[in-house]
Amino acid sequence: MPYPPHLSVAEQDSEADTSPPMAGGFTDVPVTTSDAWQGRGTVHIGGAQVNVHDAAAIRLAAAHSIDEAFLSRSSPGIAPSPDRTPNPGALPGTATSGSYAVLSPAPEERRRAVGLAGEEIAAIWLRREFPGSRVRWVSGYAAREGHTDASDSHGYDFIVEWRGRTYFVEVKAFAETQDVVDVNLGESEVRAARAHTDDDSYKILIVNGALEPEHDGYAVLMPNPLTPQGARQSELMGQGLRFRYRFRANQSGQ
């Protein structure tokens, strides 16, 4: 079932947010201009130039940049990896050592704009991929726009309820379409991925070309990288551990 290109993230989550729609398809929730979105500069999304701190403009431009060609475009197959052998130093409690690599640093304001645009595109794509589903937007971006059940701490950006199943979808967006993408899983995302290694419910949705979806961009849903299936489709680029030591405070006279 095709979805109109102006459909917004907030409109996808109609059960969670019943506010009347504004012009352009956005629900009437406050768009913050706090420190999270302050800054200077612009970014081009689908040919439109928008301020990097204007969340509403970013979402609207991303929604309008999606067309039927993008929604129906198949992603390229996964290329063979030079080495997909399990890492003997895998973290305890993980099903496999599969993971994704750390992203190169990017300007914070541009990174946020790409992330928000990617989630707008992801919402439209998910409703297309799972027709009749309930798609809930629960990311940190959603929290900044007034969704009370949303948080960066969940470890995923969307909850998709479809045909008796629940999927937890983490979105990773890239500005331009790339043949090789490196994805970082943060602490909360690793925790969520670990919690769902047995039920195939945690997914990584890669939006490749979020700022220029008309130029061969596509979205592809990847399996949990901490499962055997996910490990076969990714390369472990690095692995680190952080430890904390607590020492007793010195007591006088001891």
C-alpha positions in Angstrom: 0.0 0.0 0.0 1.6 3.3 -1.0 1.9 6.1 1.6 1.8 9.7 0.6 5.2 11.4 0.7 4.0 14.1 3.1 3.2 11.6 5.9 5.1 12.5 9.0 6.6 10.6 11.9 4.0 12.0 14.3 1.2 11.0 12.0 2.5 7.5 11.8 2.0 7.2 15.6 -1.6 8.1 15.5 -2.5 5.9 18.5 0.1 7.5 20.7 -0.6 11.1 19.6 -4.1 12.2 18.7 -3.4 15.9 18.5 -5.0 17.6 15.4 -2.6 17.7 12.4 -0.9 20.9 11.4 -0.3 22.0 7.8 2.2 19.7 6.3 1.0 16.6 8.3 2.7 17.4 11.6 0.8 16.9 14.8 0.6 19.9 17.0 3.3 19.1 19.6 5.9 21.7 20.6 9.0 21.7 18.5 11.8 22.5 20.9 14.4 25.3 20.3 16.3 24.4 23.5 20.1 23.7 23.5 19.4 20.3 21.8 18.5 22.2 18.6 20.4 25.5 18.9 23.0 26.3 16.4 23.8 27.8 13.0 24.0 26.4 9.6 21.9 24.6 7.1 21.6 21.2 5.5 20.1 20.1 2.2 17.4 17.4 2.3 16.0 16.2 -0.9 17.0 19.5 -2.6 15.5 21.7 0.1 17.7 23.8 2.3 16.7 23.9 5.9 18.1 25.1 9.2 19.9 22.4 11.2 18.1 23.6 14.4 14.6 23.6 12.9 13.2 20.2 13.7 9.9 20.8 12.0 11.5 21.9 8.8 13.9 18.9 8.8 11.0 16.4 9.2 8.9 18.1 6.6 11.7 18.2 4.1 12.5 14.5 4.8 8.9 13.4 4.4 8.5 15.3 1.1 11.8 13.8 -0.2 10.4 10.3 -0.2 8.6 8.9 -3.2 7.3 5.6 -4.5 10.7 4.9 -6.2 12.5 5.1 -2.8 9.9 3.0 -1.0 10.0 0.2 -3.6 13.8 0.3 -4.2 15.6 -2.9 -3.2 18.8 -2.6 -1.3 22.0 -4.2 -2.7 22.9 -7.6 -1.4 25.4 -7.9 1.4 28.9 -8.3 0.0 31.2 -11.2 1.3 33.3 -10.1 4.2 37.1 -10.8 4.3 36.6 -12.5 7.7 33.4 -13.4 9.4 35.0 -15.8 11.9 33.7 -15.4 15.5 35.9 -13.3 17.7 37.2 -15.5 20.6 37.1 -12.4 22.8 33.4 -11.9 22.5 31.7 -10.2 25.4 30.3 -12.6 28.0 26.6 -13.2 27.6 26.4 -12.3 23.8 25.3 -14.8 21.3 28.1 -13.9 18.9 30.7 -11.3 18.4 28.9 -9.7 15.6 28.7 -5.9 15.8 29.1 -2.7 13.8 32.0 -0.3 13.6 32.3 3.1 15.2 31.2 6.1 13.1 33.7 8.8 12.2 33.0 12.1 14.0 30.6 14.5 12.3 29.5 18.0 13.3 27.0 17.6 16.0 24.3 19.8 14.4 24.5 18.0 11.1 24.6 14.6 12.8 21.3 15.5 14.6 19.7 16.7 11.4 20.7 13.5 9.5 19.4 11.4 12.4 16.0 13.2 12.6 15.6 13.1 8.8 16.4 9.4 8.9 13.8 8.7 11.5 11.2 10.5 9.5 12.0 8.5 6.5 12.1 5.3 8.6 8.6 5.8 9.9 7.2 6.0 6.4 9.2 3.0 5.2 8.2 0.9 8.2 4.5 1.5 7.6 5.1 0.5 4.0 7.0 -2.6 4.9 4.6 -3.6 7.7 1.1 -2.7 6.3 -1.5 -2.3 9.0 1.0 -2.1 11.8 1.1 0.2 14.7 4.4 2.2 14.6 5.4 4.0 17.7 8.1 6.7 17.7 10.1 6.4 21.0 13.5 7.8 20.3 15.3 10.7 21.9 14.2 12.9 19.0 10.6 12.0 19.8 11.2 12.9 23.5 12.3 16.3 22.5 9.1 16.8 20.5 6.8 16.0 23.4 6.3 12.2 23.3 6.2 11.2 26.9 7.0 7.5 26.4 10.1 8.3 24.3 13.7 8.2 25.5 17.2 7.7 24.2 17.6 5.1 27.0 15.4 2.6 25.2 18.1 1.4 22.8 15.7 1.6 19.8 13.8 4.3 18.0 10.6 2.6 17.0 8.3 -0.1 18.3 6.4 -1.9 15.5 3.4 -4.1 16.4 2.5 -6.3 13.5 0.6 -9.5 13.2 1.0 -10.5 16.8 4.7 -9.7 16.9 6.6 -6.7 18.4 9.8 -5.4 16.8 12.2 -3.0 18.3 13.9 -1.0 15.5 17.0 1.1 15.9 17.5 3.5 13.0 21.0 4.3 11.6 20.9 7.0 9.0 23.6 8.1 6.6 23.6 11.5 4.7 24.8 10.1 1.4 24.3 6.7 -0.1 27.4 4.6 0.6 28.5 1.1 -0.4 30.1 0.5 3.0 28.5 1.9 6.2 29.9 1.7 9.7 27.4 1.7 12.5 28.0 2.2 16.2 25.8 0.6 18.9 25.8 2.7 22.0 25.4 1.3 25.5 21.6 1.3 25.6 21.5 -0.2 22.1 23.8 -3.0 23.0 21.7 -3.7 26.1 18.5 -3.9 24.0 20.2 -6.0 21.4 21.4 -8.5 24.0 17.9 -8.7 25.5 16.5 -9.9 22.2 19.0 -12.4 20.9 16.5 -15.2 21.2 13.3 -13.9 19.6 14.5 -12.0 16.4 12.7 -8.9 17.5 15.6 -6.4 17.6 16.4 -4.9 14.2 18.8 -2.3 12.7 17.1 -0.2 10.0 19.8 1.4 7.8 18.6 4.5 5.9 21.3 5.0 3.3 21.1 8.4 1.7 18.9 10.2 4.2 19.7 13.7 2.8 19.4 12.6 -0.9 17.0 9.7 -1.1 16.2 10.6 -4.7 19.7 9.6 -5.6 19.6 5.9 -5.3 18.9 6.0 -1.5 17.3 3.1 0.1 16.3 1.6 3.5 17.2 -1.9 4.6 16.2 -3.8 7.7 19.1 -5.8 9.2 19.0 -8.6 11.8 20.2 -8.1 15.3 24.0 -8.0 15.0 24.4 -10.0 18.2 22.7 -13.0 16.7 24.4 -15.6 14.4 22.3 -14.4 11.5 23.3 -10.8 12.1 27.0 -11.7 12.6 27.1 -13.3 9.2 26.0 -10.0 7.6 28.4 -7.7 9.4 32.0 -7.3 10.4 33.2 -6.8 13.9 35.4 -3.7 13.5 36.4 -3.2 17.1 35.5 -4.1 20.7 36.1 -2.4 23.9 35.2 -2.6 27.5 34.8 0.1 30.1 35.3 -0.7 33.8 34.7 1.4 36.9 36.6 0.9 40.2 35.3 2.4 43.4 37.8 3.0 46.2 36.9 3.6 49.8 37.4 7.1 50.9 40.4 7.6 53.2 39.3 7.9 56.8 41.4 10.0 59.2 43.2 7.9 61.8 43.3 4.7 59.7 
